[in-house]
Amino acid sequence: MPTEICSYRLSLRGKPIGSYVMSTSLRGRLVFLESKLVLQGSMGNVSVTQRSKSHRFDFYSLSFHEETQTRGETRQFAMQFDSETGLVRANKSGDVADMPYTRPFLDPLALLYRVRHLGEVQQLRVPMIGKDVVLERTQTTELNTSAFGKREAHEYHLYPGGSYVYVDAAAPHHLLMLSQKVDGQLIDATLVRVDEEADVLRDDRRNRQQGRRRKQRQQGRPQRRQ
């Protein structure tokens, strides 16, 4: 399946302050999520890239990586969720720590993917490292979006934290807008466009496999006598 790419405009009190792009790639039972947030202007110059590998249907995380870049500094953070060993391994810029894998945890990107698949669920408690997050549908409202025009959206309140997520009521349930408190200020991420991109890695893998099969068939053919 092609990779879905959602582009958002970031604003603070109505003024643009950056961009946010999130991609979703479905591969068998797995979903690969990647996001890049770029802040500029009054919020400083910051770039945050996140990557998640999660279970497509049960939503729990398998791995998560975050890289934060500011002027002259790069910070790395990664987590591996291993149900076989019963451990979660966290690596923060080289400092490694293990903790018990007691529940099927979600990472921040897997949480957003989960919100798109709540269906008629009105409230859900999601286990995350450090704290549980409660998703609660508060109302259904109408949003005027750049990507799709007027759309009916389900509003979800995420707490603790006081964030809001607005999910398109129609499939495939795009995240139309996100509002999150950062340093006491409410930043809005508004969907401006949705694109699709061919799964280059999968196509390359398929082409290599087809090439190997052709080569094997050719090698198995009897040679003609001259």
C-alpha positions in Angstrom: 0.0 0.0 0.0 1.2 3.6 -0.6 2.5 5.7 2.2 0.1 8.4 3.4 1.7 11.8 4.0 -0.2 14.4 6.0 1.1 18.0 6.1 0.1 20.4 8.8 0.6 24.2 9.4 1.6 25.1 13.0 0.2 28.3 14.5 0.3 30.1 17.8 -2.6 32.6 18.4 -3.2 32.5 14.7 0.4 33.3 13.6 2.4 30.7 11.7 5.3 29.2 13.6 6.3 26.2 11.6 5.2 22.9 10.0 4.5 19.3 11.0 4.5 16.3 8.6 3.4 12.8 9.4 3.7 9.7 7.2 1.9 6.4 7.7 3.0 3.2 5.9 1.2 -0.1 6.4 3.2 -3.3 5.9 1.4 -6.5 6.8 0.7 -6.6 10.5 3.0 -3.5 11.1 2.5 0.2 10.8 5.5 2.5 10.3 5.0 6.1 11.4 7.3 9.0 11.0 6.9 12.7 11.8 8.9 15.8 11.5 8.1 19.0 13.4 9.9 22.3 12.6 9.4 25.3 14.9 10.6 28.8 13.9 10.2 32.3 15.0 8.9 33.0 18.5 9.2 29.3 19.5 12.9 29.2 18.5 14.5 27.1 15.8 13.8 23.5 16.7 13.5 20.3 14.6 12.0 17.1 16.1 11.9 13.8 14.1 10.1 10.8 15.5 9.8 7.3 14.1 7.6 4.5 15.4 7.1 0.8 14.5 3.9 -0.5 16.0 1.3 -3.3 15.6 -1.2 -2.3 12.9 -4.2 -3.9 14.5 -3.4 -4.1 18.3 -1.6 -0.7 18.2 1.1 -1.5 20.8 4.6 -0.2 20.1 7.6 -2.2 19.1 10.2 0.6 18.8 10.3 4.4 19.0 13.1 6.9 18.1 13.2 10.7 18.6 15.9 13.1 17.4 15.8 16.8 18.5 18.0 19.3 16.8 18.6 22.8 18.1 21.3 25.2 17.3 24.6 23.4 17.8 23.0 20.4 19.7 21.4 17.1 18.7 19.7 14.9 21.3 18.7 11.3 20.7 16.1 9.1 22.5 15.1 5.6 21.6 12.9 2.8 23.1 12.7 -0.9 22.3 9.7 -2.8 23.6 10.5 -6.5 23.9 7.7 -8.8 25.1 9.9 -11.9 24.9 12.5 -10.6 27.4 9.9 -8.6 29.3 11.9 -5.4 29.1 11.7 -1.9 27.7 15.1 -0.6 26.9 15.4 3.2 26.9 18.5 4.9 25.4 18.9 8.6 26.0 22.0 10.0 24.2 24.0 6.9 25.2 22.6 6.4 28.7 20.8 3.0 28.7 18.2 1.9 31.2 15.9 -1.1 31.3 12.4 -1.2 32.8 9.8 -4.0 33.1 7.5 -4.5 30.1 4.3 -4.9 32.1 1.7 -3.8 29.6 1.4 -3.2 25.8 2.7 0.4 25.8 2.1 2.9 23.1 4.5 5.7 22.0 3.5 9.2 21.0 3.0 8.4 17.3 1.2 5.1 18.0 -1.1 7.1 20.2 -2.1 9.4 17.3 -2.6 6.3 15.1 -4.8 4.8 17.8 -7.0 7.9 17.9 -7.8 7.4 14.2 -9.2 3.9 15.0 -11.4 4.5 18.1 -14.6 4.0 16.1 -17.6 4.5 18.5 -15.4 4.2 21.6 -16.2 7.2 23.8 -13.3 6.9 26.3 -10.1 4.8 26.4 -7.2 4.6 28.8 -3.9 4.1 26.9 -0.8 2.8 28.7 2.3 4.9 28.0 5.8 5.0 29.5 5.6 7.3 32.6 1.9 7.8 32.6 -1.4 6.6 31.2 -3.3 8.9 28.8 -7.1 9.0 28.7 -8.8 9.7 25.4 -12.3 11.0 25.7 -14.7 12.1 23.0 -16.2 15.4 24.0 -18.3 16.5 21.1 -18.8 16.4 17.3 -18.2 19.6 15.5 -17.7 21.1 12.0 -14.2 22.2 10.9 -13.4 24.2 7.8 -10.2 22.6 6.5 -7.7 23.6 3.7 -7.4 20.0 2.7 -11.1 18.9 2.4 -13.2 22.0 3.0 -16.0 21.6 5.7 -15.8 18.3 7.5 -17.6 16.8 10.5 -15.0 16.0 13.2 -15.0 14.1 16.5 -13.2 16.1 19.2 -11.1 14.1 21.7 -9.6 15.5 24.9 -6.3 13.9 25.9 -5.4 14.2 29.6 -3.4 14.7 31.5 -1.9 17.5 29.4 -5.0 19.2 28.1 -4.4 18.4 24.4 -7.2 18.1 21.8 -7.4 16.0 18.6 -10.0 16.5 15.9 -10.6 13.4 13.8 -12.5 13.3 10.5 -15.7 11.4 11.1 -15.4 9.8 7.7 -12.9 7.1 6.8 -9.9 7.0 6.7 -10.4 9.3 9.7 -7.6 11.8 9.1 -6.4 13.9 12.0 -7.8 17.3 10.9 -6.3 19.4 13.7 -4.3 18.9 16.9 -4.0 21.4 19.7 -1.3 20.9 22.3 0.1 22.9 25.2 3.8 23.7 24.9 5.4 25.8 27.6 2.0 27.0 28.7 1.0 28.1 25.2 -1.5 26.3 22.9 -0.1 25.4 19.5 -2.5 24.3 16.7 -1.5 21.9 13.9 -4.0 22.2 11.1 -4.1 19.8 8.2 -3.4 21.5 4.9 -2.8 18.6 2.4 -2.7 14.8 2.1 -0.5 13.0 -0.4 0.4 9.4 -1.3 3.8 8.1 -2.1 4.7 4.7 -3.5 6.4 2.3 -1.1 9.8 2.4 -2.7 11.4 0.0 -0.3 8.7 -2.6 -0.9 8.9 -2.1 -4.7 12.7 -2.5 -4.6 12.3 -5.7 -2.5 9.7 -7.1 -4.9 11.9 -6.3 -7.9 14.9 -8.0 -6.3 12.9 -11.1 -5.5 11.5 -11.3 -9.1 15.1 -10.9 -10.4 16.3 -13.8 -8.3 13.4 -16.0 -9.4 14.2 -15.2 -13.1 17.8 -16.0 -12.6 17.0 -19.3 -10.9 14.6 -20.2 -13.7 17.3 -19.4 -16.3 19.9 -21.4 -14.4 17.6 -24.4 -14.3 17.0 -24.5 -18.1 19.0 -27.0 -20.1 21.6 -25.4 -22.4 21.1 -25.7 -26.1 23.5 -27.7 -28.1 25.5 -25.8 -30.6 
